[in-house]
């Protein structure tokens, strides 16, 4: 199924390589559909946080949206990866996308009913997260079957572009729409945008795992975990991402930052959330030479270290405002501290760019070093790491902000990331010496 064209020569320009879109129309459709649907998904994530904060006035309640979904998402990643290594990955992605779409419709109905308790939001966002985890597992296991191996870093960079667009446009729309038309219509627009995801999936051919397949069941999951145990490079790529997301994910603080520290309310939340996506987008747009990098482990370590530095910078901005008594609480953006907002947004843009570099190389390691008939299960674990790590981070942020102060989690977390990543690289020589020309798990 991978196009049989001659291997492309390495790119030497700085602008993003769009060869995967030209080489594989199926990948192009999947990429475009996911990006459009993702705009609505990111819009709803921000809207739900704002909705719960409006109902409760609690940052901890906002953080619990992700925390409550963590255990079901872990199960979904493992189970979904097992299914992706046993059945048609296209059908699996289609079924899980349908469940996510229906749960989003549920949010519309709850919002329009005027129901003012938070448990339906926790329930429906958990269902959406579980379904999205399975969809992401299947979709990422599909990509190496659509794109030549030489173009997988470029395909990952294109994923950074779509993520950048999603997280730039979605949160910005959420801030504007919530203020202009309310929560119900904001969720309804997500329902409409979600239909684009079906176009990208439905038009794919059947994609069954290559080689010997495993029967679904606990033993299949155990086989995947045993493979990971013997795959130090893949395992370390998971560990370093968990570190970054656990201690460097300040997004659950944004409603409180907009309400109590910088001011500006929903618009500030949208700006800060979008800023990290702008960093991701700009980084991807200038990723043309990224396919020339061979030492992926070293590149990941440096990228996450830089990520930690920007997270600490964001915390420092909040600390200065709080400790000097310069905090703003005006919900109107005109009354916000625009200088502080600009600096904080710049720090978040830096986190987005650094995380994108790490993500490109971590994805490439997984897609090239793992055999196809194991890729679903390993991708399932990877999806649990990528989506579950931020939930652990939300809990860390919520608890520490509650018992200490809103600026402590990012400031402390940034320095912890730098120290822990340096330790990981020192203790994992095979990861430091990982060579993309000879990918080994």
URVENNOR-V792237 format. One record per residue. RES is the residue in one letter. PHI is phi in whole degrees, -180 to 180 (NA if undefined). PSI is psi in degrees with one decimal (none if undefined). BURIAL is 1 if it has 16 or more other ideal C-beta (glycine too) atoms within 10 Angstrom, else 0. Layout:
# URVENNOR-V792237
res: {RES;RES}
phi: {PHI;PHI}
psi: {PSI;PSI}
burial: {BURIAL;BURIAL}
This chain:
# URVENNOR-V792237
res: {X;X;X;X;X;X;X;X;X;X;X;X;X;X;X;X;X;X;X;X;X;X;X;X;X;X;X;X;X;X;X;X;X;X;X;X;X;X;X;X;X;X;X;X;X;X;X;X;X;X;X;X;X;X;X;X;X;X;X;X;X;X;X;X;X;X;X;X;X;X;X;X;X;X;X;X;X;X;X;X;X;X;X;X;X;X;X;X;X;X;X;X;X;X;X;X;X;X;X;X;X;X;X;X;X;X;X;X;X;X;X;X;X;X;X;X;X;X;X;X;X;X;X;X;X;X;X;X;X;X;X;X;X;X;X;X;X;X;X;X;X;X;X;X;X;X;X;X;X;X;X;X;X;X;X;X;X;X;X;X;X;X;X;X;X;X;X;X;X;X;X;X;X;X;X;X;X;X;X;X;X;X;X;X;X;X;X;X;X;X;X;X;X;X;X;X;X;X;X;X;X;X;X;X;X;X;X;X;X;X;X;X;X;X;X;X;X;X;X;X;X;X;X;X;X;X;X;X;X;X;X;X;X;X;X;X;X;X;X;X;X;X;X;X;X;X;X;X;X;X;X;X;X;X;X;X;X;X;X;X;X;X;X;X;X;X;X;X;X;X;X;X;X;X;X;X;X;X;X;X;X;X;X;X;X;X;X;X;X;X;X;X;X;X;X;X;X;X;X;X;X;X;X;X;X;X;X;X;X;X;X;X;X;X;X;X;X;X;X;X;X;X;X;X;X;X;X;X;X;X;X;X;X;X;X;X;X;X;X;X;X;X;X;X;X;X;X;X;X;X;X;X;X;X;X;X;X;X;X;X;X;X;X;X;X;X;X;X;X;X;X;X;X;X;X;X;X;X;X;X;X;X;X;X;X;X;X;X;X;X;X;X;X;X;X;X;X;X;X;X;X;X;X;X;X;X;X;X;X;X;X;X;X;X;X;X;X;X;X;X;X;X;X;X;X;X;X;X;X;X;X;X;X;X;X;X;X;X;X;X;X}
phi: {NA;-64;-53;-98;-63;-59;-55;-71;-73;-59;-78;-124;-81;-87;-71;-59;-86;-101;-56;-57;-70;-77;-72;-134;-59;-64;-64;-61;-67;-63;-63;-66;-62;-66;-65;-65;-64;-66;-60;-66;-63;-67;-61;-70;-57;-67;-63;-64;-60;-65;-63;-67;-65;-65;-76;-118;67;-121;-65;-63;-64;-66;-62;-69;-57;-77;-64;-67;-84;-62;-63;-58;-69;-62;-62;-66;-63;-66;-68;-64;-64;-62;-66;-67;-94;-121;-130;-63;-69;-64;-65;-63;-64;-65;-66;-69;-64;-63;-63;-63;-63;-67;-70;-68;-59;-61;-62;-59;-65;-64;-65;-72;-77;78;-65;-113;-101;-90;-61;-63;-69;-62;-64;-70;-70;-67;-60;-62;-64;-63;-64;-65;-63;-67;-60;-62;-61;-65;-65;-69;-72;-77;-54;-64;-86;-106;-125;-60;-55;-63;-103;-64;-60;-66;-65;-66;-65;-63;-62;-65;-63;-63;-64;-60;-64;-59;-85;-85;-74;-59;-62;-62;-62;-60;-59;-71;-68;-60;-70;-92;-124;94;-71;-58;-69;-63;-65;-64;-65;-61;-56;-69;-65;-59;-62;-64;-62;-65;-61;-65;-85;-61;-80;-73;-75;-64;-130;-97;-60;-86;81;-71;-102;-104;-69;-60;153;-62;-64;-64;-63;-62;-62;-62;-68;-66;-61;-63;-60;-97;-123;-63;-72;-64;-62;-67;-64;-73;-63;-67;-71;-59;-60;-62;-77;-70;-104;-130;-124;-87;-62;-66;-81;-58;-59;-69;-62;-69;-92;-126;-112;-93;84;98;55;-63;-66;-63;-59;-63;-65;-66;-67;-69;-61;-64;-70;-61;-61;-60;-64;-63;-59;-67;-64;-113;-102;-58;-93;-68;-69;-85;-76;-105;-87;-69;-64;-64;-62;-64;-60;-64;-62;-72;-61;-64;-56;-61;-64;-70;-62;-62;-63;-62;-62;-64;-60;-65;-62;-60;-64;-71;-73;-96;70;-99;-63;-119;-128;-73;-71;-84;-60;-66;-97;-80;-82;-70;-66;-63;-62;-64;-67;-62;-64;-64;-62;-67;-62;-63;-64;-64;-65;-66;-65;-66;-60;-59;-63;-59;-74;-66;-61;-66;-58;-65;-77;-104;-94;-108;-64;-59;-76;-111;-65;-61;-67;-69;-66;-62;-65;-60;-65;-61;-64;-67;-93;-81;-55;-60;-69;-62;-62;-60;-66;-57;-64;-62;-68;-67;-66;-71;-95;-121;-163;-66;-87;-69;-56;-72;-67;-67;-62;-60;-69;-63;-60;-59;-67;-71;-67;-60;-65;-61;-65;-67;-88;-128;-62;-65;-70;-61;-99;-56;-120;-64;-75;-137;-65;-129;-69}
psi: {-29.8;133.0;141.6;16.7;156.1;146.6;132.2;150.0;148.7;139.1;145.8;-0.3;163.2;-26.0;154.5;142.7;116.5;16.9;-38.2;-34.1;-34.4;-40.5;-31.3;96.5;-32.5;-42.9;-39.4;-43.6;-42.3;-42.3;-47.7;-44.3;-41.0;-38.9;-45.4;-47.3;-35.0;-28.4;-46.6;-38.7;-44.3;-34.6;-42.7;-36.4;-47.0;-41.4;-40.4;-42.0;-44.3;-39.6;-47.0;-38.3;-36.2;-37.4;-32.5;-26.4;21.7;123.2;-35.8;-39.8;-37.0;-44.7;-30.6;-16.0;-48.9;-36.0;-43.0;-26.4;-7.5;-53.7;-47.3;-34.9;-36.6;-46.4;-40.9;-39.3;-46.2;-45.1;-44.4;-38.8;-39.2;-44.0;-37.1;-23.1;2.3;-27.5;179.9;118.1;-28.4;-48.0;-37.3;-45.6;-38.7;-43.7;-45.3;-34.2;-36.7;-41.0;-43.9;-40.0;-43.7;-36.0;-30.7;-38.6;-36.7;-38.6;-39.4;-47.1;-40.3;-44.2;-44.1;-20.9;-15.5;14.3;129.3;20.6;154.4;-15.4;-35.1;-32.1;-41.1;-44.6;-50.5;-37.9;-29.4;-45.0;-44.4;-42.7;-41.3;-47.5;-41.0;-34.1;-44.9;-42.8;-46.8;-38.1;-49.2;-43.3;-44.0;-31.3;-21.9;-37.8;-45.8;-14.4;-11.1;-21.9;136.5;149.1;-39.5;-20.9;5.1;-40.1;-39.1;-37.5;-38.8;-37.4;-38.4;-34.5;-34.9;-36.6;-48.4;-40.7;-41.3;-43.6;-44.4;-49.2;-10.7;-53.1;-43.1;-57.1;-37.7;-43.5;-39.7;-48.2;-43.1;-46.8;-41.3;-41.9;-31.3;-45.3;-4.8;174.3;-40.6;-48.9;-30.8;-46.6;-36.6;-37.2;-35.8;-41.6;-41.8;-46.5;-30.7;-28.7;-22.0;-30.1;-36.4;-36.0;-45.7;-32.6;-45.9;-35.0;-3.1;151.8;170.6;136.0;95.1;153.4;143.9;149.4;-163.5;129.1;156.8;143.2;139.8;140.5;178.2;-36.2;-34.7;-42.0;-42.9;-37.7;-41.8;-41.7;-35.1;-38.9;-43.7;-37.4;-33.7;15.7;80.2;-33.9;-44.1;-43.2;-42.9;-32.7;-30.4;-43.7;-45.1;-31.2;-37.7;-42.5;-48.3;-43.8;-29.0;-44.4;-3.1;38.4;83.0;11.1;-32.7;-15.5;-17.9;-43.3;-41.0;-36.7;-43.6;-27.8;-32.8;-19.2;-61.4;-28.3;178.0;-9.2;-131.8;-33.4;-41.1;-40.9;-45.9;-41.3;-46.7;-40.6;-41.9;-28.7;-42.4;-34.7;-34.2;-42.0;-43.7;-45.4;-48.9;-42.2;-44.8;-38.3;-24.1;38.0;16.1;-31.2;2.7;-26.9;-12.2;-12.5;129.5;-35.0;80.9;-36.2;-44.6;-41.7;-39.8;-45.0;-46.7;-41.1;-42.5;-33.3;-44.0;-38.5;-47.5;-37.2;-40.7;-36.3;-45.0;-36.8;-40.2;-44.7;-35.8;-37.7;-46.5;-40.0;-43.1;-45.2;-45.4;-47.0;-22.3;1.7;25.4;12.6;150.6;145.9;12.9;121.1;-13.2;133.3;-27.7;-24.2;4.6;163.0;94.3;-30.3;-48.0;-39.1;-41.7;-42.6;-43.3;-41.0;-36.9;-41.1;-42.2;-35.4;-39.4;-39.8;-39.0;-42.7;-45.9;-42.1;-33.7;-41.8;-47.0;-44.5;-41.5;-47.0;-35.1;-41.8;-42.8;-40.4;-47.2;-42.2;-22.2;-27.5;-12.4;130.8;153.0;-39.0;-3.6;-8.8;-36.3;-47.7;-41.5;-36.4;-34.0;-44.0;-41.9;-42.4;-38.4;-42.4;-48.8;-40.5;-28.3;-34.4;-48.1;-29.9;-41.0;-39.3;-39.6;-40.9;-45.4;-47.5;-46.5;-44.9;-47.5;-37.8;-33.7;-41.7;-16.1;-88.0;160.4;-25.1;-13.6;-46.2;-48.0;-36.2;-48.0;-43.4;-38.9;-44.6;-34.7;-40.6;-48.9;-45.6;-43.8;-36.0;-40.6;-40.1;-43.1;-44.2;-36.8;-36.3;-5.4;78.0;-34.6;-34.2;-40.2;-34.7;9.1;131.5;122.1;-22.3;-17.4;69.2;124.5;136.7;none}
burial: {0;0;0;0;0;0;0;1;0;0;1;0;0;0;0;1;1;0;1;1;1;0;1;1;0;1;1;1;1;1;1;1;1;1;1;1;1;1;1;1;1;1;1;1;1;1;1;1;1;1;1;1;1;0;0;0;0;1;1;1;1;1;1;1;1;1;1;1;1;1;0;0;1;1;0;1;1;1;1;1;1;1;1;1;1;1;1;1;1;1;1;1;1;1;1;1;1;1;1;1;1;0;1;1;0;1;1;1;0;1;1;0;0;0;0;0;0;1;0;0;1;1;0;1;1;1;1;1;1;1;1;1;1;1;1;1;1;1;1;1;1;1;1;1;1;1;1;1;0;1;1;1;1;1;1;1;1;1;1;1;1;1;1;1;1;1;1;1;1;1;1;1;1;1;1;0;1;1;1;0;0;0;1;1;0;1;1;1;1;1;1;0;1;1;0;1;1;1;0;1;1;0;0;1;0;0;1;1;1;0;0;0;0;1;0;0;0;0;0;1;1;0;1;1;0;0;1;1;0;0;1;1;1;1;1;1;1;1;0;1;1;1;1;1;1;1;1;1;1;1;1;1;1;1;1;1;1;1;1;0;1;1;1;1;1;1;1;1;1;1;1;1;1;1;1;1;1;1;1;1;1;1;1;1;0;0;1;1;0;1;1;0;0;0;1;1;1;1;1;1;1;1;1;1;1;1;1;1;1;1;1;1;1;1;1;1;1;1;1;0;1;1;0;0;0;0;1;1;0;0;1;0;1;0;0;1;1;1;0;1;1;0;1;1;1;1;1;1;1;1;1;1;1;1;1;1;1;1;1;1;1;1;1;1;1;1;1;1;1;1;0;1;1;1;1;1;1;1;1;1;1;1;1;1;1;1;1;1;1;1;1;1;1;1;1;1;1;1;0;1;1;0;0;0;0;1;1;1;1;1;1;1;1;1;1;1;1;1;0;1;1;0;0;1;1;0;0;1;0;0;1;1;0;1;0;1;0;0;1;0;1}
